[in-house]
Amino acid sequence: PFYDGVFCGLDMKTFSTLKPQDIASAVGVHGQIFTVVNDDSYFYSDMMRGMIIDKDRGMGQDVTQYTGSTTGDSRSNEMCSTYAPVTWQVDRKCHMISASSFDKMCYDMKMQRDDMSDDLHAHGSRELVKDEYAANNHIYVGDRKLAETTSDPCPTEGAPDSALQEQETALFALKAGSSFYNIPEANTCAGSKLPLDNFACTELEVQPQAGANITKGYVGEHDVGELTPQTQQYWQSSMCPVNVHWHLGTEHYSVGEFDEGGDGPHGNVARPDWADRERALAEGEVQDGFRCHHYDETDPKFTTPYEWKHCVGMEVGETYEVHWPHSAAGACGTVDQFQTPFYDGVFCNLPMEAFSTLKPQ
């Protein structure tokens, strides 16, 4: 899991000395929501590096910044994450992306030195965080109105063809025989996840949680005092991406973009009184989240199956929320930069002496 990338080289004793602002300023997550289509005019070649930012297409232009926690369906409004506070920068707009873009990303994940196979499928979504656990420090970047947030295609850069697929097969064979990859103990970040268990939200001096309502104008009720999210672009803050993974449906909630009014090949989830979506799950079923508003069962780009070669369990027409954990303490620029679990990547190879010199922003 991505925890390997987050906590690489940082022991529990050191972690416990860090102040909340230290963590929120040096660890962040990009979040962006996509509806997958079988249409290569929406192909984008590099989904590994973080949120897609393209002003002409309105991507990464309408962003919420706030402090929260790690997510996933092991957390709820009863059991909270103790991996907090971290900065979240989440695109409030839903975009269409080609299935080939996702499959190319999964291929890139397979080519990393660390084994990222546990992140090649959609993870379960955490139920929407209650107001009382959502931070009151939301910052909104951009002033687009909901009526203006229509989707645009991503740039077409040549979708994978049969020749490229043959090249991929050859590259996998080269990786299998390479000394860069076949010595597990060479991974300096392996096993760095800190043992921080979930705790009952009511029993904690709980840090703010994620994913939250990010509808423009929303402010949570959890008073975080002077704690602020990292407002610079992560690359401007010495952070690098250390993992990429995604969730079925959305963990965040944005009215008119991804909410109870969206749709997909298997419908959507309802919005109870406070937008909770906890429900009984069949054995093996992944807890899903909200859907975008793009899906149209009469349009073949939402219904034509795609032959997935690298991603697992994905489906055309579905909504997925992609997360890119970033860290100033990752193994940035090295073969160990991308990690599963992501916690190993975020604090990889950071001595306390260096971490203590980081400024709040």
C-alpha positions as CSV (number, residue, x, y, z in Angstrom):
1,P,0.0,0.0,0.0
2,F,0.9,3.6,-0.4
3,Y,1.9,3.9,3.3
4,D,5.3,2.5,2.4
5,G,5.9,5.6,0.3
6,V,4.6,8.0,3.0
7,F,6.5,6.8,6.0
8,C,9.8,5.6,4.5
9,G,12.6,6.1,6.9
10,L,10.5,7.7,9.6
11,D,10.1,5.8,12.9
12,M,7.2,6.0,15.3
13,K,9.2,7.9,17.9
14,T,10.1,10.6,15.5
15,F,6.6,10.8,14.0
16,S,5.1,11.4,17.4
17,T,7.2,14.6,17.8
18,L,5.9,16.3,14.7
19,K,3.4,19.1,15.0
20,P,0.2,19.1,13.0
21,Q,1.3,21.9,10.8
22,D,4.6,20.2,10.0
23,I,2.7,17.2,8.6
24,A,0.0,19.2,6.8
25,S,2.8,21.3,5.1
26,A,4.9,18.4,4.0
27,V,2.4,15.7,3.1
28,G,-0.5,16.1,0.7
29,V,-2.9,14.3,-1.6
30,H,-4.2,15.3,-5.0
31,G,-7.7,14.1,-5.8
32,Q,-9.4,14.1,-9.2
33,I,-12.6,12.4,-10.3
34,F,-13.1,10.7,-13.6
35,T,-15.8,8.9,-15.6
36,V,-14.2,6.2,-17.7
37,V,-15.2,6.2,-21.4
38,N,-14.2,3.9,-24.3
39,D,-13.2,6.8,-26.5
40,D,-9.6,7.5,-27.3
41,S,-10.2,11.1,-28.0
42,Y,-10.1,11.4,-24.2
43,F,-6.7,9.7,-23.9
44,Y,-4.0,11.2,-21.6
45,S,-0.6,9.5,-21.5
46,D,0.7,10.2,-18.0
47,M,-1.7,9.8,-15.0
48,M,1.2,8.7,-12.7
49,R,2.4,12.1,-11.7
50,G,-0.6,13.8,-10.1
51,M,-3.7,15.8,-10.9
52,I,-4.1,16.7,-14.6
53,I,-3.9,20.4,-14.8
54,D,-5.0,21.9,-18.2
55,K,-6.4,25.4,-18.2
56,D,-7.9,25.1,-21.7
57,R,-9.9,22.0,-20.6
58,G,-10.8,23.2,-17.2
59,M,-8.9,20.5,-15.5
60,G,-7.4,21.3,-12.1
61,Q,-8.8,24.8,-12.2
62,D,-11.6,24.6,-9.7
63,V,-9.8,23.1,-6.6
64,T,-10.7,22.8,-2.9
65,Q,-7.8,22.8,-0.4
66,Y,-8.3,21.6,3.2
67,T,-6.7,19.5,5.9
68,G,-8.0,15.9,6.4
69,S,-6.8,12.4,6.9
70,T,-6.2,9.2,4.9
71,T,-9.4,7.6,3.7
72,G,-10.6,4.2,2.5
73,D,-13.5,2.0,3.6
74,S,-11.8,0.9,6.9
75,R,-12.7,4.4,8.2
76,S,-16.1,5.8,8.9
77,N,-17.9,8.3,11.1
78,E,-17.5,5.9,13.9
79,M,-13.9,4.8,13.3
80,C,-11.5,7.6,12.4
81,S,-8.1,7.7,10.8
82,T,-5.1,8.7,12.9
83,Y,-3.0,9.5,9.9
84,A,-3.7,13.2,10.0
85,P,-3.6,16.0,9.3
86,V,-2.6,16.0,5.7
87,T,-3.4,18.5,3.0
88,W,-6.0,17.7,0.4
89,Q,-6.2,19.5,-3.0
90,V,-9.2,18.1,-4.8
91,D,-10.6,19.1,-8.2
92,R,-14.3,19.9,-7.8
93,K,-15.1,19.1,-11.4
94,C,-15.6,15.6,-12.9
95,H,-13.9,14.8,-16.1
96,M,-14.1,12.1,-18.7
97,I,-11.0,10.0,-19.3
98,S,-10.4,7.1,-21.7
99,A,-10.1,3.5,-20.5
100,S,-6.8,3.4,-22.3
101,S,-5.5,6.2,-20.1
102,F,-6.2,4.2,-17.0
103,D,-4.7,1.0,-18.5
104,K,-1.5,3.0,-19.5
105,M,-1.3,4.2,-15.9
106,C,-1.6,0.6,-14.6
107,Y,1.2,-0.4,-17.0
108,D,3.4,2.4,-15.7
109,M,2.6,1.1,-12.1
110,K,3.8,-2.4,-13.1
111,M,7.1,-1.0,-14.3
112,Q,8.0,0.6,-10.9
113,R,10.6,-1.1,-8.8
114,D,8.2,-1.6,-5.9
115,D,5.4,-4.1,-6.4
116,M,2.3,-1.9,-6.9
117,S,-0.1,-4.8,-7.9
118,D,-2.2,-4.1,-4.8
119,D,-3.2,-0.8,-6.3
120,L,-4.2,-1.9,-9.8
121,H,-7.9,-2.1,-8.8
122,A,-10.4,0.3,-7.3
123,H,-10.4,0.5,-3.5
124,G,-13.6,0.9,-1.4
125,S,-14.8,4.4,-0.7
126,R,-15.1,5.9,2.8
127,E,-18.5,7.2,3.7
128,L,-18.8,11.0,3.5
129,V,-17.3,12.6,6.5
130,K,-19.8,14.2,8.9
131,D,-19.6,18.0,9.3
132,E,-18.3,17.6,12.9
133,Y,-15.2,15.8,11.7
134,A,-14.6,18.0,8.6
135,A,-12.1,20.9,8.9
136,N,-13.3,24.5,8.9
137,N,-10.3,25.6,6.9
138,H,-11.5,24.9,3.3
139,I,-9.9,27.2,0.7
140,Y,-11.4,27.4,-2.8
141,V,-9.2,28.1,-5.8
142,G,-11.0,29.5,-8.9
143,D,-14.4,31.0,-9.1
144,R,-16.1,28.8,-11.7
145,K,-19.9,28.4,-11.3
146,L,-21.4,24.9,-11.3
147,A,-23.3,25.7,-14.5
148,E,-19.9,26.3,-16.2
149,T,-18.3,23.0,-15.1
150,T,-19.0,21.0,-18.3
151,S,-16.5,18.3,-19.3
152,D,-13.9,18.6,-22.0
153,P,-11.8,15.9,-23.7
154,C,-8.3,15.3,-22.6
155,P,-5.5,15.7,-25.2
156,T,-5.2,12.9,-27.7
157,E,-1.6,11.7,-27.8
158,G,-1.9,8.4,-29.6
159,A,-3.7,5.6,-27.9
160,P,-1.9,2.3,-27.4
161,D,-1.9,0.0,-30.5
162,S,-0.8,-3.5,-31.1
163,A,2.8,-2.6,-31.7
164,L,2.9,-0.7,-28.4
165,Q,1.4,-3.8,-26.7
166,E,4.2,-5.9,-28.1
167,Q,6.7,-3.4,-26.8
168,E,5.1,-3.6,-23.3
169,T,5.4,-7.4,-23.3
170,A,9.1,-7.0,-24.1
171,L,9.7,-4.4,-21.4
172,F,8.0,-6.6,-18.8
173,A,10.5,-9.4,-19.7
174,L,13.4,-6.9,-19.4
175,K,12.1,-5.8,-16.0
176,A,12.0,-9.4,-14.8
177,G,15.7,-9.9,-15.5
178,S,16.9,-6.5,-14.4
179,S,19.1,-6.2,-11.3
180,F,17.3,-2.9,-10.6
181,Y,14.1,-4.7,-9.8
182,N,14.8,-8.3,-8.7
183,I,16.4,-7.7,-5.3
184,P,13.5,-6.9,-2.9
185,E,15.8,-5.8,-0.1
186,A,17.1,-3.0,-2.4
187,N,13.9,-1.1,-1.9
188,T,14.8,1.4,0.8
189,C,11.2,2.2,1.6
190,A,9.7,-1.3,2.1
191,G,7.7,-1.8,5.3
192,S,7.9,1.8,6.5
193,K,4.2,2.1,7.4
194,L,3.8,3.2,11.0
195,P,1.4,1.2,13.2
196,L,-1.3,3.8,13.7
197,D,-4.7,2.1,14.2
198,N,-8.1,3.6,13.6
199,F,-9.9,4.7,16.8
200,A,-13.4,5.6,17.7
201,C,-14.0,9.2,16.6
202,T,-15.7,10.0,19.8
203,E,-12.8,8.7,21.9
204,L,-10.1,10.7,20.1
205,E,-8.9,14.2,20.2
206,V,-9.6,13.6,16.5
207,Q,-7.8,15.4,13.8
208,P,-9.9,16.5,10.8
209,Q,-11.0,13.7,8.5
210,A,-11.4,13.2,4.7
211,G,-13.1,12.9,2.2
212,A,-15.3,15.8,2.9
213,N,-18.0,17.8,1.1
214,I,-16.1,20.1,-1.2
215,T,-19.1,21.9,-2.7
216,K,-18.0,25.6,-3.1
217,G,-18.9,27.5,0.0
218,Y,-18.9,24.4,2.3
219,V,-17.1,24.8,5.6
220,G,-16.8,21.9,8.1
221,E,-17.5,22.2,11.8
222,H,-14.3,20.8,13.2
223,D,-12.3,23.8,14.5
224,V,-8.7,23.3,13.6
225,G,-7.5,26.7,14.9
226,E,-4.6,28.1,12.9
227,L,-3.9,24.9,11.0
228,T,-3.8,25.6,7.3
229,P,-3.5,23.3,4.2
230,Q,-0.6,23.6,1.9
231,T,-1.8,26.1,-0.7
232,Q,1.2,26.0,-3.1
233,Q,1.3,23.5,-5.9
234,Y,2.9,20.4,-4.4
235,W,5.9,20.5,-6.9
236,Q,6.6,24.1,-5.6
237,S,6.7,22.7,-2.1
238,S,9.4,20.1,-2.6
239,M,6.8,17.3,-2.6
240,C,6.8,14.5,-5.2
241,P,4.1,11.9,-5.9
242,V,4.9,8.6,-4.1
243,N,1.8,6.5,-5.1
244,V,-1.3,6.5,-7.2
245,H,-4.5,4.6,-6.4
246,W,-8.3,5.1,-6.9
247,H,-11.6,4.4,-5.3
248,L,-14.9,3.1,-6.8
249,G,-17.2,6.1,-6.9
250,T,-16.2,9.3,-5.1
251,E,-15.3,9.8,-1.4
252,H,-15.7,13.5,-1.8
253,Y,-19.0,15.2,-2.6
254,S,-19.6,18.2,-4.9
255,V,-23.1,19.3,-5.7
256,G,-23.9,19.1,-9.4
257,E,-20.6,17.2,-10.2
258,F,-20.4,14.0,-8.2
259,D,-23.4,13.5,-5.8
260,E,-26.5,11.5,-5.4
261,G,-27.8,12.8,-8.7
262,G,-25.1,11.1,-10.8
263,D,-25.3,7.8,-12.5
264,G,-23.3,4.8,-13.8
265,P,-23.7,1.3,-15.2
266,H,-24.8,0.1,-11.7
267,G,-26.6,3.2,-10.6
268,N,-25.6,5.4,-7.7
269,V,-25.8,5.7,-3.9
270,A,-28.4,7.6,-2.1
271,R,-27.9,10.7,0.1
272,P,-29.4,10.2,3.5
273,D,-30.1,13.1,5.8
274,W,-26.4,14.0,6.4
275,A,-25.1,12.3,3.3
276,D,-23.9,9.1,5.0
277,R,-23.6,6.2,2.6
278,E,-22.8,3.3,5.0
279,R,-24.7,0.2,4.0
280,A,-24.6,-3.6,4.3
281,L,-22.2,-5.1,1.7
282,A,-22.4,-8.5,0.1
283,E,-19.3,-10.6,0.7
284,G,-16.5,-9.4,-1.5
285,E,-18.3,-6.3,-2.7
286,V,-16.4,-3.0,-2.7
287,Q,-18.1,-0.1,-0.9
288,D,-18.8,2.4,-3.5
289,G,-19.2,6.2,-3.5
290,F,-21.1,8.9,-5.5
291,R,-21.1,9.1,-9.3
292,C,-20.6,11.9,-11.8
293,H,-23.3,13.2,-14.1
294,H,-21.8,12.2,-17.5
295,Y,-23.1,8.6,-17.9
296,D,-25.5,8.1,-20.8
297,E,-26.6,4.5,-21.4
298,T,-27.6,5.5,-25.0
299,D,-24.0,6.7,-25.8
300,P,-21.7,3.8,-26.8
301,K,-18.6,5.5,-25.3
302,F,-20.1,4.8,-21.9
303,T,-21.2,1.2,-22.6
304,T,-18.8,-0.4,-25.1
305,P,-16.6,-2.8,-23.1
306,Y,-12.8,-2.2,-23.1
307,E,-10.2,-5.0,-23.1
308,W,-8.3,-4.2,-20.0
309,K,-4.7,-5.5,-20.1
310,H,-3.2,-4.0,-16.9
311,C,-5.9,-2.6,-14.6
312,V,-8.0,-5.1,-12.7
313,G,-11.8,-5.0,-12.2
314,M,-12.4,-1.7,-14.0
315,E,-15.5,-0.9,-16.0
316,V,-16.3,1.6,-18.7
317,G,-19.0,4.1,-17.6
318,E,-18.0,4.0,-13.9
319,T,-16.8,6.9,-11.8
320,Y,-13.5,6.6,-10.0
321,E,-11.7,9.0,-7.6
322,V,-8.0,9.0,-8.2
323,H,-5.6,9.9,-5.3
324,W,-1.9,10.8,-5.7
325,P,-0.2,11.0,-2.3
326,H,2.7,13.4,-2.3
327,S,5.5,14.0,0.2
328,A,8.5,16.2,0.8
329,A,10.0,13.2,2.6
330,G,9.6,10.7,-0.3
331,A,12.4,9.1,-2.2
332,C,11.9,11.8,-4.8
333,G,13.8,11.3,-8.1
334,T,15.0,7.8,-7.3
335,V,13.9,4.3,-8.4
336,D,12.1,4.0,-5.0
337,Q,9.9,7.1,-5.4
338,F,6.6,5.2,-6.1
339,Q,5.6,2.8,-3.4
340,T,2.7,0.4,-2.4
341,P,1.7,0.9,0.4
342,F,1.9,4.7,-0.1
343,Y,2.9,5.4,3.5
344,D,6.4,3.9,2.8
345,G,6.8,6.5,0.1
346,V,5.7,9.7,1.9
347,F,8.5,9.6,4.6
348,C,11.1,7.7,2.7
349,N,14.7,8.4,3.8
350,L,14.0,11.6,5.7
351,P,16.1,12.1,8.8
352,M,14.5,14.1,11.6
353,E,17.2,16.7,11.3
354,A,16.1,17.5,7.7
355,F,12.4,17.3,8.5
356,S,12.7,19.7,11.3
357,T,14.0,22.4,8.9
358,L,10.9,22.4,6.8
359,K,8.9,25.6,6.9
360,P,5.1,25.5,7.3
361,Q,4.5,26.3,3.6
